[in-house]
Amino acid sequence: MSGLERLGEPVFERIAIIGVGLIGSSVARAARECGGARSLVAYDRDAGVRAMVRELGIVDAVAESAAEAVSGADLVVLAVPVGACGAVAAEISTALGAGAILTDVGSVKASVARDVSPHVPAHAIFIPGHPIAGTEHSGPEAGFASLFRGRWWVLTPLDGKGEEAAGRLAALVTAFGSKVETMDVAHHDLVLAVTSHLPHLIAYNIVGTASDFEAVVKSEVIKFSASGFRDFTRLAASDPVMWRDVFLNNREAVLEMLGRFSEDLSALQRMIRSGDGNGLLERFTETRAIRKAIIEAGQDTAAPDFGRLGLGAVADDGATGQPREGGRS
C-alpha cells in the first residue's frame, strides 16, 4: 500500500483507462486506493496485456475494445504513446458520453491537442494532461499507486474551456498525491524539451556512443560503469516506442534545445582545449547550484542512490516515500 488517503466521495463514477503500461496501470492503482472512482475499466490493444491486467485485478473490468471501455465513463484517460492518441480518439469518438472528460498522459501536448481535438464531440471535454513521473520500467506489472505522489501533474486546458472539468480532474490527481500546475501547451512542450526530452536524447546517444566505441569492448563498458554512465543507461532503457513518438512530435522544441546544448558543449570544448580552468570552475559551480535548488524544491533527495534499487526493494525511495523518477517524464 502507498498510504494514499481515501476520498470521502468518488470524484468520478467510472474511469476508463486506454493503454495499461506503467502510467495507465499506476493511474488504475492510485484511483482504486484513493477511492477516486466507483468503477474502473481498462483496455489495451495487446491481448497479453489485457490478460495480465485481469490477473493483477487492478481494475473492475477489462474491455475488448477502446469504444467498449469508454462507454458510460465520465473520465477517459489516454495512456498510449503520443503518436497513437489521435487514432485512439477517432476510435472512441462516438462512444464518449455527454459531459465525459477526456485527458491524456503524454509528455508532448501541442501535437496531442492537434491530433485529438478534431475527434472530441461537442458534448465531451478534452483536457490534455501530463504527470511528470515515471521509471525506466514498463508494462502493467510495473505500475504502483504512489508513482505520482509529490510529483507535478500538468494540465493544459484548451481555449480556456472546461474550467469545472479541469477542477474535477485536478481533484482526482491531487488525491493521487500530485501537485497540479496549469500552463499553455506550447510552453509545456518547451519546458519539457529542456527538463526531460533533451536529457533522454543525450542518454540514448551517450550509451550508443559507448557501445559503438571500438577501443572499448562492451564487457568493459558494463564492468566499469561509474555512477554517471550507469544513470544514463537507466534513462536509455526507457520505452523506445514512446520516446520515438516524443521526439517526432516535439521536434521543434527539441531541436531548439539541442541547438543551444550544442553551443554550450562547444564552449566547454574550447575551455578544455585552451586550459581555461577558471571558466570550467565557474560553469560547474553554476550547474551545481541547480542541483541544490532541485533538492530544496523537494523534487529529489540528496541520498546517493545513483538510480539503483536493492534486491527486493519496492519502486518507492525507501527513505522518502517518493517514487524514483526518470525514464518516463
C-alpha positions in Angstrom: 0.0 0.0 0.0 1.2 3.5 -0.8 -0.5 5.3 2.0 -2.8 7.4 -0.2 -5.7 8.9 1.8 -9.2 7.8 0.7 -11.6 10.4 -0.5 -15.0 10.8 1.2 -16.8 10.5 -2.1 -15.5 9.4 -5.5 -14.6 12.2 -8.0 -15.8 10.1 -10.9 -18.4 7.4 -11.3 -16.5 5.4 -14.0 -12.9 5.9 -15.2 -11.8 4.3 -18.4 -8.0 3.8 -19.0 -6.9 3.2 -22.5 -3.4 1.7 -22.5 -2.2 -0.1 -19.4 1.5 0.3 -19.2 3.5 1.9 -16.4 1.4 5.1 -16.3 -2.0 3.6 -17.1 -1.7 0.8 -14.5 -0.4 3.3 -11.9 -3.5 5.5 -12.6 -5.7 2.5 -12.0 -3.9 1.6 -8.8 -3.9 5.2 -7.5 -7.6 5.7 -8.3 -8.6 2.5 -6.6 -6.5 3.2 -3.5 -7.8 6.7 -3.0 -11.4 5.8 -3.9 -11.4 8.2 -6.9 -14.0 6.3 -8.9 -16.8 3.9 -8.2 -15.6 1.6 -11.0 -12.5 1.3 -13.2 -12.4 -0.2 -16.6 -9.3 -0.7 -18.8 -8.4 -1.6 -22.4 -5.1 -2.3 -24.1 -4.7 -3.3 -27.7 -2.3 -6.1 -26.7 -4.2 -9.2 -25.7 -1.4 -10.3 -23.5 -1.5 -7.1 -21.5 -5.3 -7.4 -21.1 -4.8 -10.9 -19.7 -2.1 -9.6 -17.3 -4.4 -6.8 -16.2 -7.2 -9.3 -15.4 -4.7 -11.4 -13.5 -3.5 -8.4 -11.5 -7.0 -7.4 -10.6 -6.2 -3.6 -10.7 -9.5 -2.7 -12.4 -13.1 -3.8 -12.2 -13.4 -4.8 -15.8 -11.2 -5.3 -18.9 -12.9 -4.3 -22.2 -12.2 -5.9 -25.5 -12.2 -2.6 -27.4 -11.5 1.0 -26.7 -15.0 2.0 -27.6 -16.4 -0.6 -25.1 -14.2 0.7 -22.4 -15.3 4.4 -22.7 -19.0 3.6 -22.9 -20.6 5.1 -19.8 -17.3 6.5 -18.5 -17.2 10.1 -17.2 -13.4 10.2 -17.3 -11.3 8.7 -20.1 -7.5 8.6 -19.7 -5.5 8.0 -22.9 -2.3 6.3 -21.6 -0.9 5.4 -25.0 2.2 6.8 -26.9 1.6 10.3 -28.1 1.7 9.3 -31.7 -1.2 7.0 -31.2 -3.5 9.4 -29.4 -5.2 10.7 -32.5 -6.1 7.3 -33.8 -7.5 6.2 -30.4 -9.5 9.4 -30.1 -11.1 8.7 -33.5 -11.9 5.1 -32.4 -13.7 6.2 -29.2 -15.3 9.4 -30.5 -18.8 8.1 -31.0 -18.7 6.2 -27.7 -17.9 9.3 -25.5 -20.9 10.2 -23.4 -22.4 13.6 -22.6 -20.2 15.5 -20.2 -17.3 13.0 -20.4 -13.9 14.3 -19.7 -11.1 13.1 -21.9 -7.5 13.5 -20.9 -4.1 12.0 -21.7 -0.7 11.5 -20.0 1.7 12.2 -22.8 4.8 14.3 -22.4 4.1 16.3 -25.5 1.0 18.5 -25.6 0.7 20.6 -28.7 0.7 17.6 -31.1 -1.7 15.6 -28.9 -4.1 18.6 -28.8 -3.8 18.9 -32.6 -4.4 15.2 -33.2 -7.1 14.5 -30.6 -9.3 17.7 -30.7 -10.9 17.1 -34.1 -12.3 13.8 -32.7 -13.8 15.1 -29.5 -17.6 15.6 -29.8 -19.2 18.8 -28.7 -20.8 17.1 -25.7 -17.4 16.0 -24.3 -14.4 18.0 -22.9 -10.8 17.4 -23.7 -8.2 18.5 -21.2 -4.6 17.4 -22.1 -2.5 16.4 -19.2 0.9 15.2 -18.2 2.0 13.5 -15.0 5.8 14.3 -14.7 6.7 10.9 -13.1 7.9 7.6 -14.2 10.6 4.9 -14.1 12.5 3.1 -16.8 10.2 0.1 -16.4 7.1 -0.6 -18.5 4.1 -2.9 -18.6 1.1 -3.2 -16.2 3.1 -5.1 -13.6 5.5 -2.1 -13.3 2.9 0.4 -12.0 2.4 1.4 -8.4 -0.1 3.7 -6.7 2.4 6.1 -5.2 4.1 6.9 -8.6 2.5 10.3 -8.7 3.0 11.3 -5.0 4.9 14.5 -4.7 5.1 14.9 -8.5 3.8 17.6 -10.7 0.7 16.9 -12.9 0.4 19.5 -15.6 -3.0 20.3 -17.1 -3.2 22.3 -20.4 -6.9 23.3 -20.9 -7.6 24.4 -24.4 -9.0 27.8 -25.3 -10.0 28.5 -21.7 -12.7 25.8 -21.8 -13.7 23.2 -19.3 -12.8 25.1 -16.1 -15.2 22.9 -14.0 -14.0 19.7 -15.7 -10.4 20.7 -15.1 -11.2 21.2 -11.4 -12.6 17.7 -11.1 -9.6 16.3 -12.9 -7.3 18.3 -10.6 -9.2 17.0 -7.5 -8.5 13.4 -8.7 -4.8 13.7 -9.3 -4.4 15.7 -6.1 -5.8 12.7 -4.3 -3.1 10.7 -6.1 -0.6 13.0 -4.2 0.3 15.1 -7.2 0.8 18.8 -7.3 -1.2 20.4 -10.1 0.2 23.1 -12.5 -1.7 24.7 -15.4 0.1 26.0 -18.5 -0.2 26.6 -22.2 0.5 23.6 -24.5 3.4 25.3 -26.3 5.0 26.5 -23.1 4.7 22.9 -21.7 6.4 21.5 -24.7 9.3 23.9 -24.4 9.8 23.3 -20.7 9.7 19.5 -21.1 12.1 19.7 -24.0 14.7 21.1 -21.5 13.9 19.1 -18.5 13.0 15.7 -20.0 13.3 15.2 -23.7 16.9 16.6 -24.2 18.3 14.6 -21.2 16.8 11.4 -22.7 18.1 12.2 -26.1 21.6 12.7 -24.6 21.3 9.5 -22.7 20.4 7.5 -25.7 23.4 9.0 -27.6 25.9 8.6 -24.8 25.0 4.9 -24.3 25.1 4.3 -28.0 28.5 6.0 -28.4 30.0 3.9 -25.6 28.6 0.7 -27.1 30.0 1.6 -30.5 33.4 2.7 -29.4 35.8 0.2 -30.9 38.6 0.7 -28.4 36.4 -0.3 -25.5 34.7 -3.6 -25.6 31.1 -3.8 -24.4 32.1 -6.0 -21.4 34.4 -3.3 -20.2 31.6 -0.7 -20.6 29.4 -2.8 -18.4 32.1 -3.9 -15.9 33.5 -0.4 -15.2 30.3 1.7 -15.4 30.6 4.6 -13.0 27.6 6.2 -11.5 27.2 8.8 -14.2 27.2 6.3 -17.1 25.0 3.9 -15.0 22.3 6.6 -14.6 22.4 7.4 -18.3 21.7 3.7 -19.1 18.7 3.9 -16.8 17.2 6.7 -19.0 18.3 4.9 -22.2 16.4 1.8 -21.1 13.1 3.7 -21.4 10.3 2.6 -23.8 11.7 3.1 -27.3 8.3 3.4 -29.0 7.2 6.1 -26.5 10.4 8.1 -26.9 10.4 7.8 -30.7 7.0 9.4 -30.7 8.0 12.1 -28.2 10.9 13.3 -30.3 9.0 13.2 -33.6 6.0 15.1 -32.0 8.0 17.7 -30.2 10.7 18.1 -32.8 10.7 22.0 -33.0 11.3 22.5 -29.2 13.7 19.6 -29.0 15.8 20.9 -31.9 15.8 24.4 -30.4 17.1 23.0 -27.1 19.5 20.7 -28.9 21.0 23.7 -30.8 21.5 25.6 -27.5 23.1 22.5 -25.9 25.4 22.1 -28.9 26.6 25.7 -28.5 27.2 25.2 -24.7 29.0 22.0 -25.4 31.2 23.7 -27.9 32.0 26.4 -25.3 33.1 23.7 -22.9 35.2 22.1 -25.6 37.0 25.4 -26.1 37.6 25.8 -22.4 39.1 22.3 -22.1 41.3 22.8 -25.2 42.6 26.1 -24.0 43.1 25.0 -20.4 40.5 27.6 -19.1 40.3 26.2 -15.6 38.5 29.3 -14.3 35.8 29.1 -17.0 35.2 25.4 -16.2 35.0 26.1 -12.5 32.5 28.9 -13.0 30.3 26.8 -15.2 30.4 23.8 -12.9 29.6 26.0 -9.9 26.5 27.4 -11.7 25.2 23.9 -12.6 25.8 22.6 -9.0 23.5 25.3 -7.8 20.7 24.0 -10.0 21.1 20.6 -8.4 20.9 22.1 -4.9 17.7 24.1 -5.9 16.0 20.9 -7.2 16.7 19.2 -3.8 15.4 22.2 -1.9 12.3 22.2 -4.0 11.5 18.7 -2.9 11.9 17.2 -6.4 14.6 14.8 -5.3 16.5 13.6 -2.3 20.2 14.2 -1.6 20.6 10.4 -0.9 23.3 9.0 -3.2 21.4 6.1 -4.6 22.6 6.6 -8.2 19.4 5.1 -9.6 19.9 1.7 -8.0 17.4 -0.3 -6.0 18.3 -3.0 -3.6 17.2 -6.6 -4.3 13.6 -7.0 -3.4 13.0 -3.3 -2.9 9.9 -1.6 -4.0 9.9 1.1 -6.6 9.5 3.9 -3.9 12.5 5.6 -2.4 12.5 3.9 1.0 13.8 6.9 2.8 11.4 9.5 1.4 8.4 7.5 0.2 8.9 9.2 -3.2 9.0 7.2 -6.4 12.2 7.2 -8.4 12.0 9.4 -11.4 13.4 9.0 -14.8 12.6 7.1 -18.0 9.0 8.3 -18.4 8.6 12.0 -17.8 
